Amino acid sequence: MTDKKIKVLTIGDMPLSASGVGIQSRYIIEALLKTGRYEVISLGGAIKHKEYEPIKTEEFGDDWVLFPVNGFGNDEMIRSIIVKERPDILWFMTDPRFFGWLWQMEDEIRPLMPMVYYHVWDNYPYPTYNRPFYLSNDVIVAISKLTHDIVKNVTPEVESYYIPHAVDTDVYKNYGDEFYKQNRKEAFPNWGNDKFLFFWNNRNARRKMSGSVLWWFKEFLDKVGHEKAMLLMHTDPHDPNGPNLEAILSELGLTNGEVMFSNVKIDPMSLATIYNMADCVINISDAEGFGLSTLEALSCEKPIIATMTGGLQEQVTDGKSWFGVGIEPTSKALIGSQQVPFIFEDRVGKEDFLNAMSKMFNSSKKELKKMGKQARGHVVKNYNFEDYQNKWIKLMDEIHEKHGSWNTRKNYNCWELKEVA
């Protein structure tokens, strides 16, 4: 019997950042650390850091050391950590495009420890070109039912699981009618509680369709009246990865408060407050691995308008009830690149989007509240925080027991036998 803790090396978005990948990584890491049986070394990337000194948290001290890195690190960094720290499990998460260099090191890593990949993928057709990447892992965990189906079909021989994202339902919840009224009054003192508030919380990036949302929202206002509804966008209107949203507003003449931006990073409770002030939350991305903002909204009992793509489609409906409006793509354009030869891009049409907004706008407060309560039940049942943490703890325990590490490494051969004709 030994008291040695299981050491996990994680690679992905900075776990202390506000990105979806960062948030989910932090949830998993903190769950493992709270057992008292794990310690974690994290390479935190995907953002530009002010400093690159190691970081420790007050709660976990030496058990969790974070190293800010550019990108997601590199092969020399991994080799150095393996030699110095001797981790038992390598866990990593995000789009596979960013980890080709890591899978090329498979023959150096996997003889010593299992590689566990938390997989993000947006759409069909089956990405058969990912097969060599998938085969380079001991375990793949999928964030959505779509992703899990892809892994099972492209590499059925690889051990795989489905663990969707989760939200903290103690933070993201409905705080009641009085909270709704009071916070709207304080935030928007000039227009009371009758104006319908649509909320859009995404990065201002091309695939998020931010420009289309603005352009079409103007047409919606022209139909229902500019004084009847408002759009609040929690995003950077000048993000270089998306259009200049303020220029679009100027072009459309939406300069009288019809659209407002929130571009300051805020804590989860403040974000939950905004969800509570909203009447409906929008996400019509043309590609979305999961879509955390809509899940947070549903947890706050707010119906959503979402594209029936990626992980969004399993949020807006459970197959029986609808928790908002799911918009089927008007077109499925096959796009691609040298790294991703082919993938569908799901575009919604303007009329379908306007109809979805109208449906939400014309719903009574009672109907919206009923839909919201059902949505909350869907989240609590299928995406709750406690199950998410427990599933990850159980899985990581099983991985360590089943696959071992270093002197106890099991179930991996660095060679294979092939019959030569």
Residue, then its C-alpha position, 0 to 999 in steps of 0.5 A: m500500500t502506498d500513499k503516493k498520489i496519482k500525478v496527472l499532466t494536463i494540456g489545454d486552455m488555461p484552466l483559470s481562463a473563462s473559455g469553455v475548454g478552460i472552465q471544463s478543465r478546471y472543473i475536472i482538475e478541481a474534482l480530482l484534487k478534492t479527492g486528496r488522491y491526485e496532484v496535477i501539473s497543467l500546461g495552460g495555453a490558448i491565451k496571451h499571458k502577461e507572465y510565464e511564471p508557474i502559478k499555484t492556487e491558494e486552495f490546492g498549493d503544491d498539488w496543482v502547479l500551472f505553467p502558462v505556455n504559448g499555444f499548448g506547449n511543445d515536444e521539448m517541454i513535454r519531454s522535460i516534464i516527463v523526466k522531472e515529474r514522472p506523471d502517471i496520466l497525460w490528459f488533454m483537451t481541445d480540437p485535434r488540429f492543435f495536437g498533431w505534434l503531441w500524437q507524434m510523440e506517442d512512442e515516447i509517452r505511451p510506454l510510460m503512461p496512458m494518453v487520455y483525450y477529451h475530444v471536441w468535434d463539431n460535425y459530420p461527415y465521419p472524419t476518417y482523416n482523424r483515425p491516426f490521431y484517435l489510434s494514438n490514445d488509450v482513452i477518448v472521452a467525447i463532449s457530445k453524443l455526436t462526437h461519441d458517435i464519430v469516435k465509435n465509428v472511426t475507431p471502434e477499437v479505441e476505448s471511448y466514453y461520453i461525458p458531456h460538459a456541465v454547469d454549476t447549477d448552484v450558481y447558474k439558476n433562476y433567482g426569481d421574479e423580483f431579482y429579474k425585475q430589480n436587476r433589469k431596472e438597475a441595468f436599464p432604467n429607461w425602459g422598464n420590464d416590458k421590453f423583450l431582452f435577447f442575450w448573445n454570449n459568445r466570442n465574436a468569431r466568424r463561426k459564431m455568426s455575430g454579424s448575421v445576428l445583428w443584421w437580422f435583428k434589425e429586420f426583426l425590430d423593423k417588424v415588431g417595433h424598435e422600442k419592443a426588444m433589445l439585444l445584449m451581446h457579451t463579446d468584444p465587438h472589435d475581436p480580430n477573429g470576427p466582424n467589427l460589430e460597432a461598424i455594423l451597428s452604425e451601418l444599420g442605424l442601431t444607435n439608440g440602445e437597441v443593441m448593447f455590448s458587454n465586453v468586460k470579463i465577469d465572474p460566474m455570478s455576474l454572468a448568471t445575473i445577466y442570464n436572469m435578466a434575459d428572456c431568451v438566449i441565442n446561439i446560431s453558430d455554424a459549428e459548435g462542439f458543445g456551446l456552454s453559454t446555452l447550457e448556462a442559460l437553460s440552467c437559469e431557466k431561460p429558453i434558447i434559440a439554437t442551431m441544430t448542430g453539434g452539441l447544441q442539438e442535444q441541449v435544445t431538446d431531449g427528444k420529447s420536449w423543446f427548451g426553446v427553438g431549434i433551427e434546422p440548417t438551411s444549408k450544409a456546406l462542405i468546407g475544409s482545409q489542408q488539416v481538416p479536409f472536409i466537414f459540414e458547416d451548418r448555416v441557418g436561414k434568415e427567415d427561420f431565425l426571424n421566425a424563431m425570434s418571433k416565436m419567443f417574442n410572442s410567447s407569454k411570460k407564463e409560457l416562457k417560464k414553463m419552458g424555462k423550468q423544463a429546461r432547468g430539469h433537463v440540465v439538472k438531469n443530464y448535465n449537472f455538476e456533481d455527476y460530471q465530477n463523479k464520472w471523471i473521478k471514477l473514470m480516471d481511477e479506472i484508467h490508472e488501475k487498468h492501464g497503470s504507468w511507468n513500472t506498472r504500465k499495462n495494455y499498450n504495445c509499442w509494436e504490432l504484428k502484420e502478416v506480409a503476403 
